[in-house]
Amino acid sequence: MELSYKEIRAQICDVCHKMWQLGWVASNDGNVSVKLSDGTFLATPTGVSKSMVTPEMIVHIDKTGEIIETMDGYRPSSEMRMHFRCYEEREDVGAVLHAHPPVATGFAVADIPLDEYSMIETVLALGSVPVAPYATPSTDEVPDAITPYLPEHDAILLKNHGAVTVGADVYTAYYRMETLEQFAKITLTAHLLGGAEEIDRENIDRLVDLRNNYYKMSGKHPGYKKYSRHFAPQNKEENTPKTRRKILPKRKED
Protein backbone atom coordinates (compact mmCIF):
# COMPACT_ATOMS: atom_id res chain seq x y z
CA MET A 1 0.00 0.00 0.00
CA GLU A 2 1.36 3.40 -1.02
CA LEU A 3 1.99 5.77 1.86
CA SER A 4 0.53 9.26 1.90
CA TYR A 5 2.74 12.34 1.83
CA LYS A 6 1.75 12.94 5.45
CA GLU A 7 2.91 9.45 6.49
CA ILE A 8 6.20 9.82 4.63
CA ARG A 9 6.85 13.20 6.24
CA ALA A 10 6.24 11.62 9.66
CA GLN A 11 8.68 8.79 8.85
CA ILE A 12 11.37 11.25 7.78
CA CYS A 13 10.97 13.13 11.06
CA ASP A 14 11.12 9.89 13.04
CA VAL A 15 14.39 8.95 11.35
CA CYS A 16 15.82 12.45 11.90
CA HIS A 17 15.03 12.27 15.62
CA LYS A 18 16.62 8.81 15.87
CA MET A 19 19.76 10.08 14.09
CA TRP A 20 20.10 12.91 16.59
CA GLN A 21 19.37 10.70 19.62
CA LEU A 22 22.06 8.25 18.52
CA GLY A 23 24.63 11.03 18.11
CA TRP A 24 25.02 10.60 14.37
CA VAL A 25 24.51 14.33 13.78
CA ALA A 26 25.30 17.52 15.65
CA SER A 27 24.02 21.04 15.13
CA ASN A 28 22.45 21.14 11.63
CA ASP A 29 24.36 18.15 10.23
CA GLY A 30 22.91 15.45 8.01
CA ASN A 31 20.08 15.22 5.53
CA VAL A 32 17.36 12.78 4.48
CA SER A 33 15.32 12.51 1.30
CA VAL A 34 12.59 10.26 -0.10
CA LYS A 35 11.56 9.77 -3.72
CA LEU A 36 7.81 9.98 -4.29
CA SER A 37 5.77 7.97 -6.79
CA ASP A 38 5.39 10.98 -9.11
CA GLY A 39 9.16 11.44 -9.40
CA THR A 40 9.37 14.38 -7.01
CA PHE A 41 11.08 14.35 -3.62
CA LEU A 42 10.63 15.20 0.04
CA ALA A 43 13.80 16.44 1.75
CA THR A 44 14.85 17.73 5.15
CA PRO A 45 15.37 21.50 5.41
CA THR A 46 18.83 22.98 5.69
CA GLY A 47 19.80 24.88 8.84
CA VAL A 48 17.59 22.89 11.21
CA SER A 49 18.75 20.44 13.88
CA LYS A 50 17.48 16.93 13.18
CA SER A 51 16.13 16.92 16.74
CA MET A 52 13.76 19.75 15.84
CA VAL A 53 12.51 18.73 12.40
CA THR A 54 8.71 18.56 12.13
CA PRO A 55 6.56 17.30 9.23
CA GLU A 56 5.62 20.85 8.22
CA MET A 57 9.30 21.73 7.69
CA ILE A 58 9.91 18.99 5.10
CA VAL A 59 10.50 20.54 1.67
CA HIS A 60 8.83 19.23 -1.52
CA ILE A 61 11.16 19.57 -4.53
CA ASP A 62 11.44 18.39 -8.13
CA LYS A 63 14.31 16.41 -9.69
CA THR A 64 16.31 19.59 -10.35
CA GLY A 65 16.04 20.74 -6.74
CA GLU A 66 13.48 23.45 -7.45
CA ILE A 67 11.02 23.96 -4.61
CA ILE A 68 7.45 22.85 -5.26
CA GLU A 69 6.14 23.45 -1.75
CA THR A 70 7.70 24.74 1.45
CA MET A 71 6.78 26.55 4.64
CA ASP A 72 8.26 29.75 6.06
CA GLY A 73 11.12 29.88 3.58
CA TYR A 74 12.63 26.47 4.39
CA ARG A 75 14.87 25.13 1.63
CA PRO A 76 16.64 21.82 0.96
CA SER A 77 20.30 21.13 1.67
CA SER A 78 22.86 21.81 -1.03
CA GLU A 79 23.90 18.17 -0.49
CA MET A 80 20.84 17.15 -2.52
CA ARG A 81 23.29 16.85 -5.43
CA MET A 82 24.57 13.68 -3.77
CA HIS A 83 21.02 12.42 -3.17
CA PHE A 84 19.99 13.00 -6.78
CA ARG A 85 23.00 11.05 -8.02
CA CYS A 86 21.96 8.07 -5.91
CA TYR A 87 18.48 8.15 -7.44
CA GLU A 88 19.87 8.58 -10.97
CA GLU A 89 22.28 5.66 -10.68
CA ARG A 90 19.96 3.28 -8.83
CA GLU A 91 16.34 2.76 -9.87
CA ASP A 92 15.79 0.66 -6.74
CA VAL A 93 16.64 3.56 -4.40
CA GLY A 94 13.66 5.26 -2.78
CA ALA A 95 15.45 7.08 0.06
CA VAL A 96 18.89 8.49 0.87
CA LEU A 97 20.35 9.24 4.29
CA HIS A 98 23.52 11.23 5.01
CA ALA A 99 24.96 11.47 8.52
CA HIS A 100 28.18 11.58 10.55
CA PRO A 101 28.01 8.53 12.85
CA PRO A 102 31.15 8.98 14.98
CA VAL A 103 32.88 5.60 14.69
CA ALA A 104 32.10 5.05 11.02
CA THR A 105 33.17 8.64 10.32
CA GLY A 106 36.38 7.92 12.22
CA PHE A 107 37.14 5.27 9.61
CA ALA A 108 36.29 7.77 6.87
CA VAL A 109 38.64 10.36 8.41
CA ALA A 110 41.39 7.75 8.73
CA ASP A 111 40.72 6.67 5.13
CA ILE A 112 40.22 3.06 6.21
CA PRO A 113 37.49 1.05 4.44
CA LEU A 114 35.26 -1.28 6.41
CA ASP A 115 36.07 -4.37 4.38
CA GLU A 116 36.76 -7.08 6.94
CA TYR A 117 34.37 -10.00 6.54
CA SER A 118 34.42 -10.86 10.22
CA MET A 119 30.78 -10.70 11.37
CA ILE A 120 27.96 -12.72 9.84
CA GLU A 121 25.31 -9.97 10.04
CA THR A 122 27.43 -7.34 8.31
CA VAL A 123 28.58 -9.79 5.64
CA LEU A 124 24.91 -10.41 4.86
CA ALA A 125 23.73 -6.81 5.09
CA LEU A 126 26.55 -4.77 3.60
CA GLY A 127 29.57 -6.82 2.55
CA SER A 128 32.41 -4.30 2.42
CA VAL A 129 32.10 -0.52 2.68
CA PRO A 130 34.50 1.63 0.62
CA VAL A 131 35.79 5.13 1.30
CA ALA A 132 34.92 7.54 -1.52
CA PRO A 133 37.67 10.08 -2.35
CA TYR A 134 37.72 13.49 -0.69
CA ALA A 135 35.18 15.90 -2.17
CA THR A 136 34.20 19.46 -1.29
CA PRO A 137 30.66 19.59 0.15
CA SER A 138 27.89 21.26 -1.85
CA THR A 139 29.72 20.69 -5.14
CA ASP A 140 29.46 18.08 -7.90
CA GLU A 141 32.66 16.55 -6.52
CA VAL A 142 30.60 14.68 -3.92
CA PRO A 143 28.23 12.87 -6.31
CA ASP A 144 31.13 12.22 -8.69
CA ALA A 145 33.13 10.66 -5.84
CA ILE A 146 30.40 8.17 -4.85
CA THR A 147 29.20 7.24 -8.35
CA PRO A 148 31.73 4.41 -8.98
CA TYR A 149 30.58 2.65 -5.79
CA LEU A 150 26.80 2.95 -6.14
CA PRO A 151 26.29 -0.06 -8.46
CA GLU A 152 27.54 -2.45 -5.74
CA HIS A 153 27.15 -0.69 -2.40
CA ASP A 154 24.26 0.48 -0.22
CA ALA A 155 26.62 2.20 2.24
CA ILE A 156 29.60 4.40 1.39
CA LEU A 157 32.03 6.26 3.64
CA LEU A 158 32.86 9.81 2.55
CA LYS A 159 36.51 10.67 3.17
CA ASN A 160 36.93 13.35 5.87
CA HIS A 161 33.17 13.83 5.89
CA GLY A 162 30.76 11.10 6.99
CA ALA A 163 28.63 8.41 5.36
CA VAL A 164 25.72 7.91 3.00
CA THR A 165 23.28 5.00 2.84
CA VAL A 166 20.46 4.20 0.44
CA GLY A 167 17.35 2.04 0.58
CA ALA A 168 14.01 1.30 -1.00
CA ASP A 169 12.41 3.44 1.72
CA VAL A 170 13.55 5.76 4.49
CA TYR A 171 13.59 3.09 7.20
CA THR A 172 15.72 0.74 5.09
CA ALA A 173 18.23 3.54 4.49
CA TYR A 174 18.19 4.24 8.23
CA TYR A 175 18.72 0.58 9.15
CA ARG A 176 21.73 0.43 6.84
CA MET A 177 23.29 3.44 8.55
CA GLU A 178 22.62 1.74 11.89
CA THR A 179 24.33 -1.43 10.64
CA LEU A 180 27.24 0.60 9.27
CA GLU A 181 27.90 2.26 12.63
CA GLN A 182 27.61 -1.07 14.45
CA PHE A 183 30.04 -2.59 11.93
CA ALA A 184 32.50 0.22 12.64
CA LYS A 185 32.20 -0.15 16.43
CA ILE A 186 32.76 -3.91 16.31
CA THR A 187 35.69 -3.58 13.90
CA LEU A 188 37.36 -0.98 16.09
CA THR A 189 36.81 -3.05 19.24
CA ALA A 190 38.23 -6.16 17.56
CA HIS A 191 41.38 -4.28 16.62
CA LEU A 192 41.77 -2.86 20.11
CA LEU A 193 41.80 -6.50 21.21
CA GLY A 194 44.45 -7.41 18.67
CA GLY A 195 42.64 -7.85 15.37
CA ALA A 196 39.59 -9.44 13.82
CA GLU A 197 39.43 -13.09 12.78
CA GLU A 198 37.88 -13.07 9.33
CA ILE A 199 35.39 -15.69 8.19
CA ASP A 200 37.00 -18.04 5.67
CA ARG A 201 36.25 -17.42 2.00
CA GLU A 202 34.13 -20.55 1.54
CA ASN A 203 31.75 -19.49 4.30
CA ILE A 204 31.68 -15.90 3.06
CA ASP A 205 30.53 -17.18 -0.34
CA ARG A 206 27.87 -19.31 1.38
CA LEU A 207 26.58 -16.28 3.28
CA VAL A 208 26.40 -14.18 0.10
CA ASP A 209 24.51 -17.00 -1.61
CA LEU A 210 22.08 -17.16 1.32
CA ARG A 211 21.59 -13.41 1.10
CA ASN A 212 20.74 -13.50 -2.58
CA ASN A 213 18.86 -16.77 -2.95
CA TYR A 214 17.32 -17.61 0.44
CA TYR A 215 16.84 -14.39 2.41
CA LYS A 216 16.37 -12.46 -0.86
CA MET A 217 17.55 -9.24 0.77
CA SER A 218 16.97 -5.97 -1.08
CA GLY A 219 19.64 -3.61 -2.35
CA LYS A 220 23.07 -4.23 -3.80
CA HIS A 221 26.00 -6.26 -2.50
CA PRO A 222 29.65 -6.31 -3.62
CA GLY A 223 30.19 -9.99 -2.89
CA TYR A 224 33.75 -10.44 -1.67
CA LYS A 225 35.57 -7.19 -2.36
CA LYS A 226 38.58 -5.72 -0.59
CA TYR A 227 39.94 -2.20 -0.73
CA SER A 228 43.51 -1.02 -0.35
CA ARG A 229 44.07 0.47 3.10
CA HIS A 230 43.71 -1.41 6.39
CA PHE A 231 44.77 -1.25 10.01
CA ALA A 232 48.54 -1.40 10.32
CA PRO A 233 49.79 -3.19 13.47
CA GLN A 234 53.00 -1.89 14.98
CA ASN A 235 54.77 -5.15 14.26
CA LYS A 236 53.89 -8.33 12.40
CA GLU A 237 53.74 -10.51 15.49
CA GLU A 238 51.28 -8.20 17.23
CA ASN A 239 48.39 -9.20 14.99
CA THR A 240 48.76 -12.99 15.02
CA PRO A 241 46.39 -15.27 16.96
CA LYS A 242 49.19 -16.67 19.15
CA THR A 243 50.29 -13.27 20.39
CA ARG A 244 46.99 -11.37 20.29
CA ARG A 245 46.36 -11.66 24.02
CA LYS A 246 49.63 -9.85 24.73
CA ILE A 247 47.98 -6.57 23.70
CA LEU A 248 45.68 -6.70 26.72
CA PRO A 249 47.31 -5.32 29.90
CA LYS A 250 48.36 -7.78 32.57
CA ARG A 251 46.33 -7.74 35.74
CA LYS A 252 48.29 -6.48 38.71
CA GLU A 253 48.50 -8.73 41.70
CA ASP A 254 47.04 -7.44 44.97
QUIJOMO-V799850 format. One record per backbone hydrogen bond with DSSP energy under -0.5 kcal/mol. CO is the residue of the C=O (numbers start at 1). NH is the residue of the N-H. If there is no record, write none. Layout:
co->CO nh->NH
co->CO nh->NH
This chain:
co->4 nh->8
co->5 nh->9
co->6 nh->10
co->7 nh->11
co->8 nh->12
co->9 nh->13
co->10 nh->14
co->11 nh->15
co->12 nh->16
co->13 nh->17
co->14 nh->18
co->15 nh->19
co->16 nh->20
co->17 nh->21
co->18 nh->22
co->19 nh->24
co->19 nh->25
co->20 nh->23
co->24 nh->100
co->26 nh->29
co->27 nh->50
co->31 nh->98
co->32 nh->44
co->33 nh->96
co->34 nh->42
co->36 nh->39
co->40 nh->36
co->41 nh->61
co->42 nh->34
co->43 nh->59
co->44 nh->77
co->45 nh->48
co->49 nh->52
co->49 nh->53
co->54 nh->57
co->54 nh->58
co->55 nh->58
co->59 nh->43
co->59 nh->61
co->60 nh->68
co->60 nh->69
co->61 nh->41
co->62 nh->65
co->66 nh->62
co->69 nh->60
co->71 nh->74
co->75 nh->46
co->77 nh->80
co->78 nh->81
co->79 nh->82
co->79 nh->83
co->80 nh->84
co->81 nh->85
co->82 nh->86
co->83 nh->87
co->84 nh->88
co->85 nh->89
co->86 nh->90
co->90 nh->93
co->94 nh->35
co->95 nh->167
co->96 nh->33
co->97 nh->165
co->98 nh->31
co->99 nh->163
co->101 nh->105
co->102 nh->106
co->103 nh->107
co->104 nh->108
co->105 nh->109
co->106 nh->110
co->107 nh->111
co->107 nh->112
co->108 nh->111
co->108 nh->160
co->111 nh->113
co->113 nh->115
co->114 nh->129
co->115 nh->117
co->116 nh->118
co->117 nh->199
co->119 nh->123
co->120 nh->124
co->121 nh->125
co->122 nh->126
co->122 nh->127
co->126 nh->128
co->126 nh->222
co->129 nh->114
co->130 nh->132
co->130 nh->157
co->132 nh->159
co->136 nh->139
co->139 nh->142
co->139 nh->143
co->140 nh->144
co->141 nh->145
co->142 nh->146
co->143 nh->147
co->144 nh->148
co->146 nh->149
co->146 nh->150
co->147 nh->150
co->147 nh->151
co->149 nh->152
co->149 nh->153
co->154 nh->166
co->156 nh->164
co->157 nh->132
co->157 nh->159
co->158 nh->161
co->158 nh->162
co->162 nh->158
co->163 nh->99
co->164 nh->156
co->165 nh->97
co->167 nh->94
co->167 nh->95
co->169 nh->173
co->170 nh->174
co->171 nh->175
co->172 nh->176
co->173 nh->177
co->174 nh->178
co->175 nh->179
co->176 nh->180
co->177 nh->181
co->178 nh->182
co->179 nh->183
co->180 nh->184
co->181 nh->185
co->182 nh->186
co->183 nh->187
co->184 nh->188
co->185 nh->189
co->186 nh->190
co->187 nh->191
co->188 nh->192
co->189 nh->193
co->190 nh->195
co->191 nh->194
co->196 nh->198
co->200 nh->204
co->201 nh->205
co->202 nh->206
co->203 nh->207
co->204 nh->208
co->205 nh->209
co->206 nh->210
co->207 nh->211
co->208 nh->212
co->209 nh->213
co->210 nh->214
co->210 nh->215
co->210 nh->216
co->211 nh->216
co->211 nh->217
co->223 nh->225
co->229 nh->113
co->231 nh->233
co->235 nh->238
co->236 nh->239
co->237 nh->240
co->240 nh->243
co->240 nh->244
co->243 nh->246
co->244 nh->247
co->245 nh->248
